[in-house]
Amino acid sequence: MYNRMLVLIPLIMLVLTMPVALSQPSSTIEPVWFYPMLANDVAVSDDGTVVAVASDGVYVYNQEGNLLWHWPADSSIIVTSIDMTSDGNIIVAAVYNLSDDTFRIVF
């Protein structure tokens, strides 16, 4: 039993430290824009000109970070995931309604 623990401890330490080491940002990469917000999911058009975010509603930004459109969800709705067509013209979101315990697709 003791020998097994000695083998498992380094393995557990490696697993616990790997994500920290892999998530270190490079000092040469600067974000184009950012907003501090909770995001359940993000979708980006193929050419990168449209970004849609599933949060406390649906937010759609252009490549400069300007808000193009916003659908505010009320407090009983959770936007769980989001996707878009390759050109960014159609956006689809999955929402969960807390009040009646149902999922719906919104587009």
VENQUI-V364772 format. One record per run of one state. SS is the DSSP state (helix for helix, strand for strand, loop for the rest). FROM is the first residue (numbers start at 1). TO is the last residue. Records with the same first field share a line. If there is no record, write none. Layout:
SS=FROM-TO, FROM-TO
This chain:
loop=1-1, 23-40, 45-49, 55-56, 63-66, 73-76, 85-90, 98-101, 107-107
helix=2-22
strand=41-44, 50-54, 57-62, 67-72, 77-84, 91-97, 102-106
